[in-house]
């Protein structure tokens, strides 16, 4: 997770409470008067979507010494006298954004490495367990050459990640430094990244692909509209899946200092970079849209789309091809027309004509996808078992 922040400091998390909550007398009558215990247990139900993947990893609330049961470990609760009415209360509360978070006191000595998830010239990613809470998470270790003052600035900027709360954004647990390295701990997505999935299983099925496109577009809109964050690195390896069928994006640009430090330390260029970025123009949210288009086309084809005939190119040849050659298209007659149009809107070389994430969200390709139920959990189980 990387972040570029400017106006984020003014975007504090909204406070939630139950001041205006009114309950039917029948519900009030059946709840044991145990103060905050019963209410805390009820509000735990409201975080089902937010914490479903974390719960599968055995997450417990900070400072809890009790085993996890269901979503949230809690004190022994009294049984309500009317279980159906109690369920109504939980359902009522589940519609409220409580904003529960997992904030851990992270130290290297409290993390046990369970296995390596991936490596690149920016560092390594491992699956680890936070021993005090038995929380399984992904730990990204980034090796950078920077002054101590720059490292401190990076750590300050990374704290803004705690304010990112979306069903399509990987959860941030915290960050710390070890011997000059930056360590970022985030939600562990057990099925893995889309690049590994399609390389192992072939092209993404046509009923699953629009669900992925919708999740990425929704995540990009959330980052930009709520925090003025541009992702800067949309690609299949940064879109993750878990066994619940949830689709989330990671490695978004929270820390401008971290982005700059990595660029100063490592020389490299993304194949998913937009033509204007290759030519030196600044990042905009439309740069992410170009990268999204290349990503979705790659998942549909089962290979990187440049060049169209699949010829291997050097990085210099590839960049020249992206800037000067025609935009790639899907083979005619083999894919849905709304998908072809969606990709055309993403892959406009003229930035002014390229769609924004908000415009893409209303595109028929995504709107049609939202009107059809797809068993994402079943698909995740099938690709995870092969």
NORURFEN-V357621 format. One record per residue. RES is the residue in one small letter. SS is DSSP state (H for helix, E for strand, C for the rest). PSI is psi in degrees with one decimal (* if undefined). Layout:
res:RES ss:SS psi:PSI
res:RES ss:SS psi:PSI
This chain:
res:x ss:C psi:118.5
res:x ss:E psi:154.0
res:x ss:C psi:141.0
res:x ss:C psi:119.2
res:x ss:C psi:140.2
res:x ss:C psi:-64.2
res:x ss:C psi:7.6
res:x ss:H psi:-25.3
res:x ss:H psi:-22.6
res:x ss:H psi:-3.4
res:x ss:C psi:72.7
res:x ss:C psi:153.7
res:x ss:C psi:138.6
res:x ss:C psi:140.5
res:x ss:C psi:140.4
res:x ss:C psi:143.9
res:x ss:C psi:-178.7
res:x ss:C psi:24.5
res:x ss:C psi:-41.8
res:x ss:C psi:9.0
res:x ss:C psi:126.6
res:x ss:C psi:137.0
res:x ss:C psi:150.4
res:x ss:C psi:147.1
res:x ss:H psi:-34.0
res:x ss:H psi:-35.3
res:x ss:H psi:-42.7
res:x ss:H psi:-33.7
res:x ss:H psi:-25.5
res:x ss:H psi:-3.2
res:x ss:C psi:131.4
res:x ss:C psi:137.5
res:x ss:C psi:73.3
res:x ss:C psi:22.7
res:x ss:C psi:-131.5
res:x ss:H psi:-15.7
res:x ss:H psi:-52.3
res:x ss:H psi:-41.1
res:x ss:H psi:-39.4
res:x ss:H psi:-40.2
res:x ss:H psi:-37.6
res:x ss:H psi:-41.3
res:x ss:H psi:-23.3
res:x ss:H psi:-32.6
res:x ss:H psi:-27.8
res:x ss:C psi:-17.2
res:x ss:C psi:18.5
res:x ss:H psi:-48.5
res:x ss:H psi:-42.8
res:x ss:H psi:-36.8
res:x ss:H psi:11.0
res:x ss:H psi:-42.0
res:x ss:H psi:-35.4
res:x ss:H psi:-37.9
res:x ss:H psi:-36.0
res:x ss:H psi:-18.3
res:x ss:C psi:2.7
res:x ss:C psi:31.0
res:x ss:C psi:140.0
res:x ss:C psi:151.8
res:x ss:C psi:151.4
res:x ss:C psi:141.9
res:x ss:C psi:7.1
res:x ss:C psi:133.2
res:x ss:C psi:6.1
res:x ss:C psi:155.9
res:x ss:C psi:154.7
res:x ss:C psi:132.7
res:x ss:C psi:116.7
res:x ss:C psi:-134.4
res:x ss:C psi:-42.0
res:x ss:C psi:131.2
res:x ss:C psi:137.9
res:x ss:C psi:168.3
res:x ss:C psi:159.9
res:x ss:C psi:127.7
res:x ss:C psi:151.1
res:x ss:C psi:147.7
res:x ss:C psi:127.5
res:x ss:C psi:150.3
res:x ss:C psi:-23.6
res:x ss:C psi:95.7
res:x ss:H psi:-35.7
res:x ss:H psi:-40.6
res:x ss:H psi:-35.0
res:x ss:H psi:-38.3
res:x ss:H psi:-36.5
res:x ss:H psi:-39.7
res:x ss:H psi:-46.5
res:x ss:H psi:-41.1
res:x ss:H psi:-38.9
res:x ss:H psi:-46.0
res:x ss:H psi:-28.5
res:x ss:H psi:-17.6
res:x ss:C psi:-7.5
res:x ss:C psi:144.4
res:x ss:C psi:101.3
res:x ss:C psi:-32.2
res:x ss:C psi:35.6
res:x ss:C psi:141.1
res:x ss:C psi:158.3
res:x ss:C psi:108.7
res:x ss:C psi:115.9
res:x ss:C psi:150.4
res:x ss:C psi:94.8
res:x ss:C psi:128.7
res:x ss:C psi:147.4
res:x ss:H psi:-38.7
res:x ss:H psi:-15.3
res:x ss:H psi:1.4
res:x ss:E psi:126.3
res:x ss:E psi:121.9
res:x ss:E psi:129.0
res:x ss:E psi:-18.2
res:x ss:E psi:159.7
res:x ss:E psi:136.8
res:x ss:E psi:-26.5
res:x ss:E psi:166.0
res:x ss:E psi:149.9
res:x ss:E psi:-176.3
res:x ss:C psi:-3.8
res:x ss:C psi:-11.0
res:x ss:E psi:-159.7
res:x ss:E psi:157.0
res:x ss:E psi:128.0
res:x ss:E psi:154.5
res:x ss:E psi:125.6
res:x ss:E psi:163.3
res:x ss:E psi:131.1
res:x ss:E psi:104.8
res:x ss:C psi:-44.8
res:x ss:C psi:-31.7
res:x ss:C psi:-2.8
res:x ss:C psi:32.9
res:x ss:E psi:123.9
res:x ss:E psi:131.5
res:x ss:E psi:172.1
res:x ss:E psi:131.1
res:x ss:E psi:119.1
res:x ss:E psi:122.0
res:x ss:E psi:118.1
res:x ss:E psi:122.4
res:x ss:C psi:116.8
res:x ss:C psi:152.7
res:x ss:C psi:98.2
res:x ss:C psi:156.7
res:x ss:C psi:156.0
res:x ss:H psi:-37.1
res:x ss:H psi:-35.9
res:x ss:H psi:-40.3
res:x ss:H psi:-40.7
res:x ss:H psi:-39.6
res:x ss:H psi:-40.3
res:x ss:H psi:-44.7
res:x ss:H psi:-37.6
res:x ss:H psi:-44.2
res:x ss:H psi:-35.6
res:x ss:H psi:-24.4
res:x ss:H psi:-20.4
res:x ss:H psi:-20.6
res:x ss:H psi:-25.7
res:x ss:H psi:-23.3
res:x ss:H psi:-4.5
res:x ss:C psi:113.0
res:x ss:C psi:92.2
res:x ss:C psi:147.6
res:x ss:C psi:-13.3
res:x ss:C psi:18.5
res:x ss:E psi:131.0
res:x ss:C psi:133.9
res:x ss:C psi:142.0
res:x ss:E psi:127.6
res:x ss:E psi:-24.9
res:x ss:E psi:174.0
res:x ss:E psi:153.4
res:x ss:E psi:169.7
res:x ss:E psi:146.9
res:x ss:E psi:117.1
res:x ss:C psi:39.3
res:x ss:C psi:-16.1
res:x ss:E psi:149.1
res:x ss:E psi:125.6
res:x ss:E psi:123.1
res:x ss:E psi:123.8
res:x ss:E psi:130.8
res:x ss:E psi:173.5
res:x ss:E psi:134.6
res:x ss:C psi:121.8
res:x ss:C psi:105.9
res:x ss:C psi:-20.9
res:x ss:C psi:-34.2
res:x ss:E psi:-168.2
res:x ss:E psi:157.5
res:x ss:H psi:-29.5
res:x ss:H psi:-40.4
res:x ss:H psi:-35.9
res:x ss:H psi:-48.3
res:x ss:H psi:-30.9
res:x ss:H psi:-24.4
res:x ss:H psi:-34.6
res:x ss:H psi:-8.2
res:x ss:C psi:-176.3
res:x ss:C psi:148.6
res:x ss:C psi:134.7
res:x ss:C psi:149.0
res:x ss:H psi:-22.7
res:x ss:H psi:-21.4
res:x ss:H psi:-34.8
res:x ss:H psi:-46.2
res:x ss:H psi:-27.3
res:x ss:H psi:-39.0
res:x ss:H psi:-46.4
res:x ss:H psi:-42.1
res:x ss:H psi:-45.1
res:x ss:H psi:-43.4
res:x ss:H psi:-45.3
res:x ss:H psi:-45.1
res:x ss:H psi:-39.9
res:x ss:H psi:-41.6
res:x ss:H psi:-40.7
res:x ss:H psi:-44.0
res:x ss:H psi:-48.8
res:x ss:H psi:-43.7
res:x ss:H psi:-46.0
res:x ss:H psi:-34.7
res:x ss:H psi:-27.9
res:x ss:H psi:0.8
res:x ss:C psi:39.8
res:x ss:C psi:129.8
res:x ss:C psi:131.3
res:x ss:C psi:-52.9
res:x ss:C psi:-7.3
res:x ss:C psi:51.2
res:x ss:C psi:124.4
res:x ss:C psi:164.2
res:x ss:H psi:-33.3
res:x ss:H psi:-12.8
res:x ss:H psi:15.1
res:x ss:E psi:119.0
res:x ss:E psi:153.2
res:x ss:E psi:143.7
res:x ss:C psi:174.7
res:x ss:C psi:-10.4
res:x ss:C psi:-3.4
res:x ss:C psi:11.5
res:x ss:C psi:144.1
res:x ss:E psi:123.3
res:x ss:E psi:147.9
res:x ss:E psi:149.0
res:x ss:C psi:179.7
res:x ss:C psi:44.4
res:x ss:C psi:161.5
res:x ss:E psi:73.2
res:x ss:C psi:-43.1
res:x ss:C psi:112.0
res:x ss:H psi:-37.9
res:x ss:H psi:-39.8
res:x ss:H psi:-42.9
res:x ss:H psi:-46.9
res:x ss:H psi:-38.7
res:x ss:H psi:-40.2
res:x ss:H psi:-41.3
res:x ss:H psi:-35.6
res:x ss:H psi:-28.7
res:x ss:H psi:-37.1
res:x ss:C psi:139.6
res:x ss:C psi:124.0
res:x ss:C psi:159.7
res:x ss:C psi:137.6
res:x ss:C psi:136.3
res:x ss:C psi:-12.2
res:x ss:C psi:8.1
res:x ss:C psi:140.3
res:x ss:C psi:157.1
res:x ss:H psi:-40.9
res:x ss:H psi:-32.1
res:x ss:H psi:-40.1
res:x ss:H psi:-34.3
res:x ss:C psi:5.2
res:x ss:C psi:1.9
res:x ss:C psi:153.8
res:x ss:C psi:159.3
res:x ss:C psi:140.8
res:x ss:C psi:171.8
res:x ss:H psi:-23.7
res:x ss:H psi:-20.2
res:x ss:H psi:-38.5
res:x ss:H psi:-34.8
res:x ss:H psi:-41.4
res:x ss:H psi:-49.0
res:x ss:H psi:-36.4
res:x ss:H psi:-44.3
res:x ss:H psi:-45.8
res:x ss:H psi:-40.4
res:x ss:H psi:-48.1
res:x ss:H psi:-39.1
res:x ss:H psi:-40.9
res:x ss:H psi:-42.6
res:x ss:H psi:-34.0
res:x ss:H psi:-40.1
res:x ss:H psi:-29.0
res:x ss:C psi:19.4
res:x ss:C psi:161.3
res:x ss:C psi:133.5
res:x ss:C psi:-11.7
res:x ss:C psi:133.9
res:x ss:C psi:175.4
res:x ss:C psi:-32.8
res:x ss:C psi:0.9
res:x ss:C psi:9.0
res:x ss:C psi:138.4
res:x ss:C psi:133.4
res:x ss:C psi:149.1
res:x ss:C psi:165.4
res:x ss:H psi:-38.3
res:x ss:H psi:-44.2
res:x ss:H psi:-38.7
res:x ss:H psi:-44.7
res:x ss:H psi:-40.4
res:x ss:H psi:-39.1
res:x ss:H psi:-44.0
res:x ss:H psi:-41.3
res:x ss:H psi:-42.1
res:x ss:H psi:-20.0
res:x ss:C psi:169.4
res:x ss:C psi:151.0
res:x ss:C psi:138.6
res:x ss:C psi:152.0
res:x ss:C psi:162.5
res:x ss:C psi:151.6
res:x ss:C psi:129.9
res:x ss:C psi:141.6
res:x ss:C psi:1.1
res:x ss:C psi:-10.2
res:x ss:C psi:157.3
res:x ss:C psi:143.1
res:x ss:H psi:-35.6
res:x ss:H psi:-29.5
res:x ss:H psi:-43.5
res:x ss:H psi:-41.5
res:x ss:H psi:-38.3
res:x ss:H psi:-46.4
res:x ss:H psi:-37.6
res:x ss:H psi:-36.8
res:x ss:H psi:-31.8
res:x ss:H psi:-35.3
res:x ss:C psi:38.2
res:x ss:C psi:124.1
res:x ss:C psi:-30.4
res:x ss:C psi:110.6
res:x ss:H psi:-37.0
res:x ss:H psi:-28.1
res:x ss:H psi:-13.7
res:x ss:C psi:143.1
res:x ss:C psi:155.6
res:x ss:C psi:163.4
res:x ss:H psi:-39.1
res:x ss:H psi:-37.9
res:x ss:H psi:-37.5
res:x ss:H psi:-33.1
res:x ss:H psi:-27.5
res:x ss:C psi:5.6
res:x ss:C psi:143.4
res:x ss:H psi:-32.2
res:x ss:H psi:-41.8
res:x ss:H psi:-36.0
res:x ss:H psi:-40.9
res:x ss:H psi:-38.1
res:x ss:H psi:-38.2
res:x ss:H psi:-18.9
res:x ss:C psi:-3.8
res:x ss:C psi:130.4
res:x ss:C psi:133.9
res:x ss:C psi:139.1
res:x ss:C psi:80.5
res:x ss:H psi:-34.8
res:x ss:H psi:-40.6
res:x ss:H psi:-41.4
res:x ss:H psi:-43.9
res:x ss:H psi:-39.9
res:x ss:H psi:-37.1
res:x ss:H psi:-40.5
res:x ss:H psi:-24.3
res:x ss:H psi:-20.4
res:x ss:H psi:-12.4
res:x ss:C psi:*
